Amino acid sequence: MKVLITGGAGFIGSHLTKKLSGIGNKVYVLDNLSTGKLSNISFLPKEQIFIENFEDKQFVEQLIKTYDFDYVIHLAAVVSVVETVDNPLKSHEVNVNATINLLESIRLYSNNIKK
């Protein structure tokens, strides 16, 4: 199965990526590396790693259209309380608006999505 994990280079995402890859799934990671690390997912082929901002609506839409994932696991977020307080608009853009854009892209363009 093809799985997209947003935030897949972070602590939780990288462990999930490793587990799902280890049981035969083809896992793709979308992460801007703001808190995640490329070294956390060094076992993945480079063509399965997308270092992009999750809030880039056009990129996410094209990713969903192109790969038609079976599963999408969404872990990307602004997780720092300090960042959220200091920049609430950016936090809202990533944590709310970008999540809605992801869900809408899946609804419109994903034929194989199971979860």
C-alpha positions as CSV (number, residue, x, y, z in Angstrom):
1,M,0.0,0.0,0.0
2,K,1.0,3.6,-0.6
3,V,1.0,5.7,2.6
4,L,1.7,9.5,2.9
5,I,2.8,10.7,6.3
6,T,2.8,14.4,6.8
7,G,5.3,15.4,9.5
8,G,7.0,12.0,8.9
9,A,10.5,13.2,9.7
10,G,9.5,14.2,13.3
11,F,9.9,11.9,16.3
12,I,6.5,10.1,16.1
13,G,6.3,10.3,12.3
14,S,9.7,8.8,11.7
15,H,9.0,5.9,14.0
16,L,5.7,5.3,12.2
17,T,7.4,5.6,8.9
18,K,10.0,3.0,9.9
19,K,7.3,0.6,11.2
20,L,5.1,0.9,8.1
21,S,8.0,0.6,5.7
22,G,9.3,-2.4,7.6
23,I,6.0,-4.3,7.0
24,G,6.0,-3.8,3.3
25,N,4.2,-0.5,2.7
26,K,5.6,2.2,0.3
27,V,5.8,5.2,2.6
28,Y,6.1,8.8,1.4
29,V,7.0,11.6,3.8
30,L,6.0,15.3,3.5
31,D,7.9,17.4,6.0
32,N,9.4,20.9,6.0
33,L,12.1,19.8,8.5
34,S,11.2,22.7,10.9
35,T,11.2,20.3,13.8
36,G,11.8,16.9,12.1
37,K,15.2,15.7,10.8
38,L,16.2,14.1,7.5
39,S,18.4,11.7,9.5
40,N,15.3,10.3,11.2
41,I,14.1,8.9,7.8
42,S,17.5,8.1,6.2
43,F,16.2,4.6,5.4
44,L,13.7,6.0,2.9
45,P,14.6,6.4,-0.8
46,K,15.0,10.1,-1.5
47,E,12.2,10.0,-4.2
48,Q,9.8,9.2,-1.3
49,I,10.7,12.3,0.7
50,F,9.2,15.7,-0.1
51,I,10.8,18.6,1.8
52,E,8.0,21.1,1.3
53,N,5.8,23.3,3.4
54,F,2.5,21.5,4.2
55,E,0.6,24.7,3.8
56,D,1.5,24.9,0.1
57,K,-1.9,24.0,-1.2
58,Q,-0.9,23.5,-4.8
59,F,1.9,21.2,-3.9
60,V,-0.3,19.1,-1.6
61,E,-3.0,18.9,-4.2
62,Q,-0.5,17.8,-6.9
63,L,1.0,15.2,-4.5
64,I,-2.5,13.7,-3.8
65,K,-3.4,13.7,-7.5
66,T,-0.1,12.2,-8.6
67,Y,0.3,9.4,-6.1
68,D,-3.3,8.5,-5.2
69,F,-2.4,7.2,-1.8
70,D,-4.2,4.4,0.0
71,Y,-3.7,6.0,3.4
72,V,-2.8,9.5,4.6
73,I,-1.6,9.9,8.2
74,H,-1.5,13.6,9.1
75,L,1.1,14.5,11.8
76,A,2.3,17.9,10.4
77,A,1.7,20.8,12.8
78,V,3.1,23.8,14.6
79,V,3.7,22.0,17.9
80,S,5.5,24.7,19.9
81,V,3.2,26.5,22.4
82,V,5.7,29.4,22.2
83,E,5.4,29.6,18.4
84,T,1.7,29.4,18.6
85,V,1.5,32.3,21.1
86,D,4.0,34.4,19.2
87,N,2.6,33.8,15.8
88,P,-1.1,32.6,16.1
89,L,-1.9,33.4,12.4
90,K,0.9,31.1,11.2
91,S,-0.2,28.4,13.7
92,H,-3.7,28.7,12.4
93,E,-2.6,28.5,8.8
94,V,-0.7,25.3,9.4
95,N,-2.8,23.5,12.0
96,V,-6.3,24.4,10.6
97,N,-6.3,25.8,7.1
98,A,-3.6,23.4,5.7
99,T,-5.4,20.4,7.3
100,I,-8.6,21.5,5.6
101,N,-6.8,21.8,2.3
102,L,-5.4,18.3,2.7
103,L,-8.8,16.8,3.4
104,E,-10.3,18.7,0.5
105,S,-7.6,17.5,-1.9
106,I,-8.2,13.9,-0.8
107,R,-11.9,14.3,-1.2
108,L,-11.5,15.7,-4.7
109,Y,-8.6,13.8,-6.2
110,S,-8.0,10.5,-4.4
111,N,-9.7,7.5,-5.8
112,N,-8.0,4.8,-3.7
113,I,-8.1,6.4,-0.2
114,K,-9.1,4.0,2.5
115,K,-8.5,6.1,5.6
